[in-house]
Amino acid sequence: MLYYMFNKPQGCVTARSDALHRTVMDYFPAELAAVLHPVGRLDKDTCGLLILTDDGDLDFRIMQPNRHVSKTYFFYALGSIDADKIKRLESGLSMSGMTARSAEFRLIRQYRIAELEAFMPEYRRERYLRNPQGPAFSACLSVHEGKKHEVKRMLETVGCRIFYLRRESIGGLTLDPALSEGEYRQLTDDEIASLGAERSTTR
């Protein structure tokens, strides 16, 4: 079995092929792209840790919401954050069409919106900078179900808007800080074991 860690850049889609957009598979040589598939997905505008493998069962073992494997995300968001909002995020939220269970929130730093201009998507930058002295912040949130758009929707429910999102970890596997965006490497045996998988001795 093959297992790779990929630092997904923004702007590419998590798919094997796409008629309109560059995909994560385009970063791999043809011989690997032919056999690997992405485990789960990250939105086009989300970057960070993505696993690619030829292990057909890995998706089920770590990405299904009912498996409750934690995923940790770093983000920048517009809006203010306080103890009440953090309590709501950590206790679980009811949202339109979805319920988010308990999560772990860690506030990193508070900013003024203008300080984070470099991280804003170009197509929304002008709109966000209409209030350059407004509040913004960076934080990490760990969720345990991995539902579609879960982190963004959770923050929207407490009146904040994420504009930069990076997945940092899945279960016991953490994104290698030595990997630049668009780079990949094979997982070590210990990293594979942390996902509940086992490397085959034959390749």
SULNORZI-V75899 format. One record per residue. N is the residue number from 0. RES is the residue in three letters. SS is DSSP state (H for helix, E for strand, - for the rest). PHI is phi as a letter, one per 40 degrees, with the letter a starting at -180 (none if undefined). Layout:
# SULNORZI-V75899
N	RES	SS	PHI
N	RES	SS	PHI
This chain:
# SULNORZI-V75899
0	MET	-	none
1	LEU	-	b
2	TYR	E	b
3	TYR	E	b
4	MET	E	c
5	PHE	E	b
6	ASN	E	c
7	LYS	E	c
8	PRO	-	c
9	GLN	-	c
10	GLY	-	g
11	CYS	-	b
12	VAL	E	b
13	THR	-	c
14	ALA	-	a
15	ARG	-	c
16	SER	-	a
17	ASP	-	a
18	ALA	-	c
19	LEU	-	b
20	HIS	-	b
21	ARG	-	c
22	THR	E	b
23	VAL	H	c
24	MET	H	c
25	ASP	H	c
26	TYR	H	c
27	PHE	-	b
28	PRO	-	c
29	ALA	H	d
30	GLU	H	c
31	LEU	H	c
32	ALA	H	d
33	ALA	-	c
34	VAL	-	b
35	LEU	-	c
36	HIS	E	a
37	PRO	E	c
38	VAL	E	c
39	GLY	-	g
40	ARG	-	a
41	LEU	-	b
42	ASP	-	d
43	LYS	-	d
44	ASP	-	c
45	THR	E	b
46	CYS	E	b
47	GLY	E	h
48	LEU	E	c
49	LEU	E	b
50	ILE	E	c
51	LEU	E	b
52	THR	E	a
53	ASP	-	b
54	ASP	-	c
55	GLY	-	c
56	ASP	-	c
57	LEU	H	c
58	ASP	H	d
59	PHE	H	c
60	ARG	H	c
61	ILE	H	b
62	MET	H	b
63	GLN	-	c
64	PRO	H	d
65	ASN	H	c
66	ARG	H	c
67	HIS	-	f
68	VAL	-	c
69	SER	-	c
70	LYS	E	b
71	THR	E	b
72	TYR	E	b
73	PHE	E	c
74	PHE	E	a
75	TYR	E	b
76	ALA	E	a
77	LEU	E	c
78	GLY	-	h
79	SER	-	b
80	ILE	-	b
81	ASP	-	a
82	ALA	H	c
83	ASP	H	c
84	LYS	H	c
85	ILE	H	c
86	LYS	H	c
87	ARG	H	c
88	LEU	H	c
89	GLU	H	c
90	SER	H	c
91	GLY	-	h
92	LEU	E	b
93	SER	E	c
94	MET	E	b
95	SER	-	d
96	GLY	-	g
97	MET	E	a
98	THR	E	b
99	ALA	E	c
100	ARG	-	c
101	SER	-	d
102	ALA	-	a
103	GLU	E	b
104	PHE	E	b
105	ARG	E	b
106	LEU	E	c
107	ILE	E	b
108	ARG	E	a
109	GLN	E	b
110	TYR	E	b
111	ARG	E	c
112	ILE	H	d
113	ALA	H	c
114	GLU	H	c
115	LEU	H	b
116	GLU	H	d
117	ALA	H	c
118	PHE	H	c
119	MET	-	c
120	PRO	-	c
121	GLU	H	d
122	TYR	H	c
123	ARG	H	b
124	ARG	H	d
125	GLU	H	c
126	ARG	H	c
127	TYR	H	c
128	LEU	H	c
129	ARG	H	c
130	ASN	H	b
131	PRO	-	c
132	GLN	-	c
133	GLY	-	c
134	PRO	E	c
135	ALA	E	a
136	PHE	E	a
137	SER	E	b
138	ALA	E	a
139	CYS	E	b
140	LEU	E	b
141	SER	E	b
142	VAL	E	b
143	HIS	-	b
144	GLU	-	b
145	GLY	-	g
146	LYS	-	c
147	LYS	-	c
148	HIS	-	f
149	GLU	H	d
150	VAL	H	c
151	LYS	H	c
152	ARG	H	c
153	MET	H	c
154	LEU	H	c
155	GLU	H	c
156	THR	H	c
157	VAL	-	b
158	GLY	-	g
159	CYS	-	b
160	ARG	E	b
161	ILE	E	c
162	PHE	E	b
163	TYR	E	a
164	LEU	E	b
165	ARG	E	b
166	ARG	E	c
167	GLU	E	c
168	SER	E	a
169	ILE	E	b
170	GLY	-	f
171	GLY	-	c
172	LEU	E	c
173	THR	E	b
174	LEU	-	d
175	ASP	-	c
176	PRO	-	c
177	ALA	-	c
178	LEU	-	c
179	SER	-	c
180	GLU	-	d
181	GLY	-	g
182	GLU	-	b
183	TYR	E	a
184	ARG	E	a
185	GLN	E	c
186	LEU	-	c
187	THR	-	c
188	ASP	H	d
189	ASP	H	c
190	GLU	H	c
191	ILE	H	c
192	ALA	H	c
193	SER	H	c
194	LEU	-	c
195	GLY	-	g
196	ALA	-	b
197	GLU	-	a
198	ARG	-	c
199	SER	-	c
200	THR	-	c
201	THR	-	b
202	ARG	-	b
